[in-house]
Amino acid sequence: MSKSMSKAAASRIQSATAKSNGGAVPKGGFASRAQSAANSRPPNGPSTTGGTSGGGRGNNPPKGK
């Protein structure tokens, strides 16, 4: 079973990595990939264009402004 990476979890991973590497977070490392995963939108997320959700986008309505 796959679970989403939360922004808080990615932040903890990045912080621990930086502490153990003298403040550096290596490019392409696990911490970087975790941060990227936390920032990505779900594939069936709501429309961000303001229009209704189209084919392949699921049935989630767009967020109100």
PyMOL Python script that loads the backbone (N, CA, C, O; Angstrom):
from pymol import cmd

cmd.read_pdbstr("""\
ATOM      1  N   MET A   1       0.847  -1.173   0.000  1.00  0.00           N
ATOM      2  CA  MET A   1       0.000   0.000   0.000  1.00  0.00           C
ATOM      3  C   MET A   1       0.894   1.238   0.000  1.00  0.00           C
ATOM      4  O   MET A   1       1.847   1.332   0.773  1.00  0.00           O
ATOM      5  N   SER A   2       0.571   2.182  -0.876  1.00  0.00           N
ATOM      6  CA  SER A   2       1.337   3.416  -1.005  1.00  0.00           C
ATOM      7  C   SER A   2       0.608   4.550  -0.294  1.00  0.00           C
ATOM      8  O   SER A   2      -0.608   4.692  -0.423  1.00  0.00           O
ATOM      9  N   LYS A   3       1.350   5.350   0.451  1.00  0.00           N
ATOM     10  CA  LYS A   3       0.756   6.498   1.131  1.00  0.00           C
ATOM     11  C   LYS A   3       1.400   7.762   0.616  1.00  0.00           C
ATOM     12  O   LYS A   3       2.546   7.744   0.166  1.00  0.00           O
ATOM     13  N   SER A   4       0.668   8.861   0.680  1.00  0.00           N
ATOM     14  CA  SER A   4       1.176  10.146   0.229  1.00  0.00           C
ATOM     15  C   SER A   4       2.205  10.682   1.217  1.00  0.00           C
ATOM     16  O   SER A   4       2.138  10.407   2.415  1.00  0.00           O
ATOM     17  N   MET A   5       3.145  11.443   0.703  1.00  0.00           N
ATOM     18  CA  MET A   5       4.148  12.100   1.535  1.00  0.00           C
ATOM     19  C   MET A   5       3.577  13.442   1.965  1.00  0.00           C
ATOM     20  O   MET A   5       3.228  14.265   1.119  1.00  0.00           O
ATOM     21  N   SER A   6       3.479  13.674   3.269  1.00  0.00           N
ATOM     22  CA  SER A   6       2.983  14.968   3.736  1.00  0.00           C
ATOM     23  C   SER A   6       4.126  15.978   3.731  1.00  0.00           C
ATOM     24  O   SER A   6       5.299  15.605   3.778  1.00  0.00           O
ATOM     25  N   LYS A   7       3.772  17.251   3.674  1.00  0.00           N
ATOM     26  CA  LYS A   7       4.792  18.296   3.693  1.00  0.00           C
ATOM     27  C   LYS A   7       5.549  18.288   5.016  1.00  0.00           C
ATOM     28  O   LYS A   7       6.748  18.567   5.047  1.00  0.00           O
ATOM     29  N   ALA A   8       4.851  17.969   6.113  1.00  0.00           N
ATOM     30  CA  ALA A   8       5.501  17.929   7.420  1.00  0.00           C
ATOM     31  C   ALA A   8       6.526  16.794   7.486  1.00  0.00           C
ATOM     32  O   ALA A   8       7.619  16.972   8.024  1.00  0.00           O
ATOM     33  N   ALA A   9       6.173  15.632   6.940  1.00  0.00           N
ATOM     34  CA  ALA A   9       7.103  14.500   6.941  1.00  0.00           C
ATOM     35  C   ALA A   9       8.326  14.806   6.077  1.00  0.00           C
ATOM     36  O   ALA A   9       9.454  14.496   6.458  1.00  0.00           O
ATOM     37  N   ALA A  10       8.097  15.413   4.917  1.00  0.00           N
ATOM     38  CA  ALA A  10       9.205  15.768   4.036  1.00  0.00           C
ATOM     39  C   ALA A  10      10.129  16.783   4.709  1.00  0.00           C
ATOM     40  O   ALA A  10      11.348  16.722   4.555  1.00  0.00           O
ATOM     41  N   SER A  11       9.544  17.702   5.445  1.00  0.00           N
ATOM     42  CA  SER A  11      10.327  18.703   6.162  1.00  0.00           C
ATOM     43  C   SER A  11      11.202  18.060   7.238  1.00  0.00           C
ATOM     44  O   SER A  11      12.364  18.431   7.403  1.00  0.00           O
ATOM     45  N   ARG A  12      10.637  17.095   7.968  1.00  0.00           N
ATOM     46  CA  ARG A  12      11.421  16.387   9.000  1.00  0.00           C
ATOM     47  C   ARG A  12      12.582  15.622   8.371  1.00  0.00           C
ATOM     48  O   ARG A  12      13.692  15.616   8.903  1.00  0.00           O
ATOM     49  N   ILE A  13      12.316  14.976   7.232  1.00  0.00           N
ATOM     50  CA  ILE A  13      13.367  14.223   6.542  1.00  0.00           C
ATOM     51  C   ILE A  13      14.469  15.167   6.074  1.00  0.00           C
ATOM     52  O   ILE A  13      15.654  14.881   6.242  1.00  0.00           O
ATOM     53  N   GLN A  14      14.076  16.285   5.489  1.00  0.00           N
ATOM     54  CA  GLN A  14      15.061  17.240   4.986  1.00  0.00           C
ATOM     55  C   GLN A  14      15.872  17.836   6.136  1.00  0.00           C
ATOM     56  O   GLN A  14      17.083  18.014   6.007  1.00  0.00           O
ATOM     57  N   SER A  15      15.226  18.142   7.246  1.00  0.00           N
ATOM     58  CA  SER A  15      15.916  18.699   8.406  1.00  0.00           C
ATOM     59  C   SER A  15      16.932  17.716   8.977  1.00  0.00           C
ATOM     60  O   SER A  15      18.063  18.091   9.286  1.00  0.00           O
ATOM     61  N   ALA A  16      16.526  16.461   9.116  1.00  0.00           N
ATOM     62  CA  ALA A  16      17.436  15.440   9.655  1.00  0.00           C
ATOM     63  C   ALA A  16      18.620  15.221   8.722  1.00  0.00           C
ATOM     64  O   ALA A  16      19.745  15.028   9.183  1.00  0.00           O
ATOM     65  N   THR A  17      18.376  15.248   7.423  1.00  0.00           N
ATOM     66  CA  THR A  17      19.452  15.073   6.447  1.00  0.00           C
ATOM     67  C   THR A  17      20.436  16.237   6.527  1.00  0.00           C
ATOM     68  O   THR A  17      21.650  16.034   6.498  1.00  0.00           O
ATOM     69  N   ALA A  18      19.908  17.458   6.628  1.00  0.00           N
ATOM     70  CA  ALA A  18      20.769  18.634   6.707  1.00  0.00           C
ATOM     71  C   ALA A  18      21.616  18.614   7.984  1.00  0.00           C
ATOM     72  O   ALA A  18      22.798  18.958   7.957  1.00  0.00           O
ATOM     73  N   LYS A  19      21.006  18.211   9.092  1.00  0.00           N
ATOM     74  CA  LYS A  19      21.752  18.151  10.359  1.00  0.00           C
ATOM     75  C   LYS A  19      22.900  17.151  10.284  1.00  0.00           C
ATOM     76  O   LYS A  19      23.978  17.393  10.826  1.00  0.00           O
ATOM     77  N   SER A  20      22.665  16.020   9.606  1.00  0.00           N
ATOM     78  CA  SER A  20      23.712  14.991   9.547  1.00  0.00           C
ATOM     79  C   SER A  20      24.757  15.273   8.480  1.00  0.00           C
ATOM     80  O   SER A  20      25.800  14.619   8.450  1.00  0.00           O
ATOM     81  N   ASN A  21      24.490  16.256   7.586  1.00  0.00           N
ATOM     82  CA  ASN A  21      25.437  16.581   6.515  1.00  0.00           C
ATOM     83  C   ASN A  21      25.981  17.998   6.630  1.00  0.00           C
ATOM     84  O   ASN A  21      26.370  18.590   5.623  1.00  0.00           O
ATOM     85  N   GLY A  22      26.016  18.545   7.823  1.00  0.00           N
ATOM     86  CA  GLY A  22      26.572  19.877   8.005  1.00  0.00           C
ATOM     87  C   GLY A  22      25.782  20.967   7.301  1.00  0.00           C
ATOM     88  O   GLY A  22      26.363  21.966   6.876  1.00  0.00           O
ATOM     89  N   GLY A  23      24.491  20.801   7.169  1.00  0.00           N
ATOM     90  CA  GLY A  23      23.629  21.804   6.571  1.00  0.00           C
ATOM     91  C   GLY A  23      23.323  21.574   5.095  1.00  0.00           C
ATOM     92  O   GLY A  23      22.483  22.269   4.524  1.00  0.00           O
ATOM     93  N   ALA A  24      23.989  20.616   4.477  1.00  0.00           N
ATOM     94  CA  ALA A  24      23.781  20.357   3.056  1.00  0.00           C
ATOM     95  C   ALA A  24      22.754  19.247   2.847  1.00  0.00           C
ATOM     96  O   ALA A  24      22.703  18.277   3.602  1.00  0.00           O
ATOM     97  N   VAL A  25      21.943  19.411   1.811  1.00  0.00           N
ATOM     98  CA  VAL A  25      20.989  18.385   1.402  1.00  0.00           C
ATOM     99  C   VAL A  25      21.370  17.989  -0.019  1.00  0.00           C
ATOM    100  O   VAL A  25      21.201  18.783  -0.944  1.00  0.00           O
ATOM    101  N   PRO A  26      21.886  16.765  -0.212  1.00  0.00           N
ATOM    102  CA  PRO A  26      22.353  16.360  -1.540  1.00  0.00           C
ATOM    103  C   PRO A  26      21.236  16.353  -2.579  1.00  0.00           C
ATOM    104  O   PRO A  26      20.118  15.918  -2.307  1.00  0.00           O
ATOM    105  N   LYS A  27      21.565  16.850  -3.789  1.00  0.00           N
ATOM    106  CA  LYS A  27      20.609  16.806  -4.896  1.00  0.00           C
ATOM    107  C   LYS A  27      20.326  15.359  -5.259  1.00  0.00           C
ATOM    108  O   LYS A  27      21.234  14.529  -5.284  1.00  0.00           O
ATOM    109  N   GLY A  28      19.079  15.063  -5.536  1.00  0.00           N
ATOM    110  CA  GLY A  28      18.701  13.718  -5.955  1.00  0.00           C
ATOM    111  C   GLY A  28      18.646  12.708  -4.826  1.00  0.00           C
ATOM    112  O   GLY A  28      18.364  11.534  -5.063  1.00  0.00           O
ATOM    113  N   GLY A  29      18.909  13.142  -3.604  1.00  0.00           N
ATOM    114  CA  GLY A  29      18.848  12.243  -2.453  1.00  0.00           C
ATOM    115  C   GLY A  29      17.414  12.012  -2.012  1.00  0.00           C
ATOM    116  O   GLY A  29      16.474  12.570  -2.577  1.00  0.00           O
ATOM    117  N   PHE A  30      17.266  11.182  -0.995  1.00  0.00           N
ATOM    118  CA  PHE A  30      15.932  10.843  -0.518  1.00  0.00           C
ATOM    119  C   PHE A  30      15.184  12.077  -0.022  1.00  0.00           C
ATOM    120  O   PHE A  30      13.983  12.208  -0.259  1.00  0.00           O
ATOM    121  N   ALA A  31      15.883  12.981   0.663  1.00  0.00           N
ATOM    122  CA  ALA A  31      15.221  14.181   1.187  1.00  0.00           C
ATOM    123  C   ALA A  31      14.663  15.035   0.053  1.00  0.00           C
ATOM    124  O   ALA A  31      13.561  15.574   0.161  1.00  0.00           O
ATOM    125  N   SER A  32      15.416  15.158  -1.025  1.00  0.00           N
ATOM    126  CA  SER A  32      14.960  15.936  -2.174  1.00  0.00           C
ATOM    127  C   SER A  32      13.750  15.285  -2.830  1.00  0.00           C
ATOM    128  O   SER A  32      12.795  15.965  -3.206  1.00  0.00           O
ATOM    129  N   ARG A  33      13.796  13.975  -2.963  1.00  0.00           N
ATOM    130  CA  ARG A  33      12.669  13.262  -3.580  1.00  0.00           C
ATOM    131  C   ARG A  33      11.432  13.334  -2.697  1.00  0.00           C
ATOM    132  O   ARG A  33      10.314  13.435  -3.201  1.00  0.00           O
ATOM    133  N   ALA A  34      11.625  13.282  -1.374  1.00  0.00           N
ATOM    134  CA  ALA A  34      10.494  13.388  -0.446  1.00  0.00           C
ATOM    135  C   ALA A  34       9.839  14.756  -0.565  1.00  0.00           C
ATOM    136  O   ALA A  34       8.612  14.860  -0.576  1.00  0.00           O
ATOM    137  N   GLN A  35      10.652  15.805  -0.652  1.00  0.00           N
ATOM    138  CA  GLN A  35      10.114  17.160  -0.777  1.00  0.00           C
ATOM    139  C   GLN A  35       9.341  17.301  -2.079  1.00  0.00           C
ATOM    140  O   GLN A  35       8.274  17.915  -2.106  1.00  0.00           O
ATOM    141  N   SER A  36       9.867  16.744  -3.143  1.00  0.00           N
ATOM    142  CA  SER A  36       9.203  16.803  -4.436  1.00  0.00           C
ATOM    143  C   SER A  36       7.861  16.068  -4.394  1.00  0.00           C
ATOM    144  O   SER A  36       6.868  16.545  -4.943  1.00  0.00           O
ATOM    145  N   ALA A  37       7.841  14.919  -3.749  1.00  0.00           N
ATOM    146  CA  ALA A  37       6.605  14.138  -3.644  1.00  0.00           C
ATOM    147  C   ALA A  37       5.564  14.874  -2.805  1.00  0.00           C
ATOM    148  O   ALA A  37       4.370  14.803  -3.096  1.00  0.00           O
ATOM    149  N   ALA A  38       6.002  15.570  -1.782  1.00  0.00           N
ATOM    150  CA  ALA A  38       5.069  16.298  -0.919  1.00  0.00           C
ATOM    151  C   ALA A  38       4.461  17.483  -1.648  1.00  0.00           C
ATOM    152  O   ALA A  38       3.340  17.887  -1.341  1.00  0.00           O
ATOM    153  N   ASN A  39       5.185  18.046  -2.610  1.00  0.00           N
ATOM    154  CA  ASN A  39       4.703  19.220  -3.321  1.00  0.00           C
ATOM    155  C   ASN A  39       3.879  18.887  -4.557  1.00  0.00           C
ATOM    156  O   ASN A  39       3.267  19.778  -5.146  1.00  0.00           O
ATOM    157  N   SER A  40       3.853  17.622  -4.958  1.00  0.00           N
ATOM    158  CA  SER A  40       3.122  17.279  -6.175  1.00  0.00           C
ATOM    159  C   SER A  40       1.625  17.163  -5.882  1.00  0.00           C
ATOM    160  O   SER A  40       1.218  16.775  -4.787  1.00  0.00           O
ATOM    161  N   ARG A  41       0.822  17.507  -6.882  1.00  0.00           N
ATOM    162  CA  ARG A  41      -0.629  17.416  -6.752  1.00  0.00           C
ATOM    163  C   ARG A  41      -1.072  15.990  -7.035  1.00  0.00           C
ATOM    164  O   ARG A  41      -0.420  15.284  -7.804  1.00  0.00           O
ATOM    165  N   PRO A  42      -2.156  15.560  -6.436  1.00  0.00           N
ATOM    166  CA  PRO A  42      -2.671  14.227  -6.742  1.00  0.00           C
ATOM    167  C   PRO A  42      -3.155  14.179  -8.196  1.00  0.00           C
ATOM    168  O   PRO A  42      -3.623  15.191  -8.718  1.00  0.00           O
ATOM    169  N   PRO A  43      -3.049  13.027  -8.851  1.00  0.00           N
ATOM    170  CA  PRO A  43      -3.425  12.941 -10.259  1.00  0.00           C
ATOM    171  C   PRO A  43      -4.894  13.213 -10.525  1.00  0.00           C
ATOM    172  O   PRO A  43      -5.248  13.599 -11.639  1.00  0.00           O
ATOM    173  N   ASN A  44      -5.748  13.026  -9.552  1.00  0.00           N
ATOM    174  CA  ASN A  44      -7.182  13.258  -9.736  1.00  0.00           C
ATOM    175  C   ASN A  44      -7.655  14.462  -8.934  1.00  0.00           C
ATOM    176  O   ASN A  44      -8.796  14.492  -8.472  1.00  0.00           O
ATOM    177  N   GLY A  45      -6.795  15.444  -8.767  1.00  0.00           N
ATOM    178  CA  GLY A  45      -7.132  16.614  -7.975  1.00  0.00           C
ATOM    179  C   GLY A  45      -8.127  17.516  -8.675  1.00  0.00           C
ATOM    180  O   GLY A  45      -8.435  17.310  -9.849  1.00  0.00           O
ATOM    181  N   PRO A  46      -8.632  18.512  -7.967  1.00  0.00           N
ATOM    182  CA  PRO A  46      -9.618  19.421  -8.553  1.00  0.00           C
ATOM    183  C   PRO A  46      -8.990  20.295  -9.638  1.00  0.00           C
ATOM    184  O   PRO A  46      -7.774  20.481  -9.681  1.00  0.00           O
ATOM    185  N   SER A  47      -9.833  20.819 -10.500  1.00  0.00           N
ATOM    186  CA  SER A  47      -9.390  21.703 -11.570  1.00  0.00           C
ATOM    187  C   SER A  47      -8.780  22.962 -10.977  1.00  0.00           C
ATOM    188  O   SER A  47      -9.313  23.523 -10.020  1.00  0.00           O
ATOM    189  N   THR A  48      -7.664  23.408 -11.542  1.00  0.00           N
ATOM    190  CA  THR A  48      -7.035  24.644 -11.076  1.00  0.00           C
ATOM    191  C   THR A  48      -7.282  25.788 -12.049  1.00  0.00           C
ATOM    192  O   THR A  48      -6.800  26.899 -11.827  1.00  0.00           O
ATOM    193  N   THR A  49      -8.026  25.533 -13.125  1.00  0.00           N
ATOM    194  CA  THR A  49      -8.287  26.558 -14.129  1.00  0.00           C
ATOM    195  C   THR A  49      -9.555  27.339 -13.839  1.00  0.00           C
ATOM    196  O   THR A  49      -9.820  28.342 -14.500  1.00  0.00           O
ATOM    197  N   GLY A  50     -10.342  26.906 -12.870  1.00  0.00           N
ATOM    198  CA  GLY A  50     -11.589  27.568 -12.552  1.00  0.00           C
ATOM    199  C   GLY A  50     -12.778  26.957 -13.270  1.00  0.00           C
ATOM    200  O   GLY A  50     -13.929  27.237 -12.938  1.00  0.00           O
ATOM    201  N   GLY A  51     -12.485  26.106 -14.274  1.00  0.00           N
ATOM    202  CA  GLY A  51     -13.561  25.435 -14.997  1.00  0.00           C
ATOM    203  C   GLY A  51     -13.952  24.150 -14.287  1.00  0.00           C
ATOM    204  O   GLY A  51     -13.391  23.798 -13.249  1.00  0.00           O
ATOM    205  N   THR A  52     -14.911  23.466 -14.858  1.00  0.00           N
ATOM    206  CA  THR A  52     -15.311  22.187 -14.283  1.00  0.00           C
ATOM    207  C   THR A  52     -14.282  21.126 -14.632  1.00  0.00           C
ATOM    208  O   THR A  52     -13.536  21.268 -15.601  1.00  0.00           O
ATOM    209  N   SER A  53     -14.244  20.086 -13.858  1.00  0.00           N
ATOM    210  CA  SER A  53     -13.311  18.991 -14.103  1.00  0.00           C
ATOM    211  C   SER A  53     -13.681  18.297 -15.403  1.00  0.00           C
ATOM    212  O   SER A  53     -14.858  18.069 -15.682  1.00  0.00           O
ATOM    213  N   GLY A  54     -12.667  17.960 -16.200  1.00  0.00           N
ATOM    214  CA  GLY A  54     -12.908  17.322 -17.493  1.00  0.00           C
ATOM    215  C   GLY A  54     -12.640  15.835 -17.432  1.00  0.00           C
ATOM    216  O   GLY A  54     -12.419  15.274 -16.359  1.00  0.00           O
ATOM    217  N   GLY A  55     -12.662  15.196 -18.599  1.00  0.00           N
ATOM    218  CA  GLY A  55     -12.419  13.768 -18.683  1.00  0.00           C
ATOM    219  C   GLY A  55     -11.053  13.399 -18.124  1.00  0.00           C
ATOM    220  O   GLY A  55     -10.061  14.070 -18.408  1.00  0.00           O
ATOM    221  N   GLY A  56     -10.999  12.345 -17.339  1.00  0.00           N
ATOM    222  CA  GLY A  56      -9.741  11.901 -16.751  1.00  0.00           C
ATOM    223  C   GLY A  56      -9.333  12.688 -15.521  1.00  0.00           C
ATOM    224  O   GLY A  56      -8.276  12.420 -14.950  1.00  0.00           O
ATOM    225  N   ARG A  57     -10.142  13.654 -15.095  1.00  0.00           N
ATOM    226  CA  ARG A  57      -9.790  14.487 -13.952  1.00  0.00           C
ATOM    227  C   ARG A  57     -10.576  14.112 -12.704  1.00  0.00           C
ATOM    228  O   ARG A  57     -10.417  14.751 -11.663  1.00  0.00           O
ATOM    229  N   GLY A  58     -11.405  13.107 -12.786  1.00  0.00           N
ATOM    230  CA  GLY A  58     -12.204  12.741 -11.625  1.00  0.00           C
ATOM    231  C   GLY A  58     -13.429  13.622 -11.515  1.00  0.00           C
ATOM    232  O   GLY A  58     -13.728  14.381 -12.438  1.00  0.00           O
ATOM    233  N   ASN A  59     -14.132  13.539 -10.423  1.00  0.00           N
ATOM    234  CA  ASN A  59     -15.358  14.296 -10.234  1.00  0.00           C
ATOM    235  C   ASN A  59     -15.213  15.385  -9.193  1.00  0.00           C
ATOM    236  O   ASN A  59     -16.214  15.879  -8.673  1.00  0.00           O
ATOM    237  N   ASN A  60     -13.991  15.767  -8.879  1.00  0.00           N
ATOM    238  CA  ASN A  60     -13.797  16.802  -7.865  1.00  0.00           C
ATOM    239  C   ASN A  60     -14.065  18.181  -8.456  1.00  0.00           C
ATOM    240  O   ASN A  60     -13.459  18.539  -9.467  1.00  0.00           O
ATOM    241  N   PRO A  61     -14.957  18.965  -7.853  1.00  0.00           N
ATOM    242  CA  PRO A  61     -15.226  20.311  -8.381  1.00  0.00           C
ATOM    243  C   PRO A  61     -14.034  21.231  -8.088  1.00  0.00           C
ATOM    244  O   PRO A  61     -13.243  20.943  -7.190  1.00  0.00           O
ATOM    245  N   PRO A  62     -13.899  22.329  -8.833  1.00  0.00           N
ATOM    246  CA  PRO A  62     -12.810  23.265  -8.554  1.00  0.00           C
ATOM    247  C   PRO A  62     -13.013  23.938  -7.214  1.00  0.00           C
ATOM    248  O   PRO A  62     -14.149  24.108  -6.771  1.00  0.00           O
ATOM    249  N   LYS A  63     -11.928  24.323  -6.564  1.00  0.00           N
ATOM    250  CA  LYS A  63     -12.017  25.026  -5.281  1.00  0.00           C
ATOM    251  C   LYS A  63     -12.562  26.422  -5.496  1.00  0.00           C
ATOM    252  O   LYS A  63     -12.267  27.063  -6.505  1.00  0.00           O
ATOM    253  N   GLY A  64     -13.365  26.898  -4.541  1.00  0.00           N
ATOM    254  CA  GLY A  64     -13.883  28.263  -4.608  1.00  0.00           C
ATOM    255  C   GLY A  64     -12.780  29.272  -4.364  1.00  0.00           C
ATOM    256  O   GLY A  64     -11.794  28.964  -3.694  1.00  0.00           O
ATOM    257  N   LYS A  65     -12.929  30.440  -4.886  1.00  0.00           N
ATOM    258  CA  LYS A  65     -11.879  31.471  -4.742  1.00  0.00           C
ATOM    259  C   LYS A  65     -12.130  32.349  -3.565  1.00  0.00           C
ATOM    260  O   LYS A  65     -11.349  33.263  -3.299  1.00  0.00           O
TER     261      LYS A  65
END
""", "prot")
cmd.dss("prot")
cmd.show_as("cartoon", "prot")
cmd.util.cbc("prot")
cmd.orient("prot")
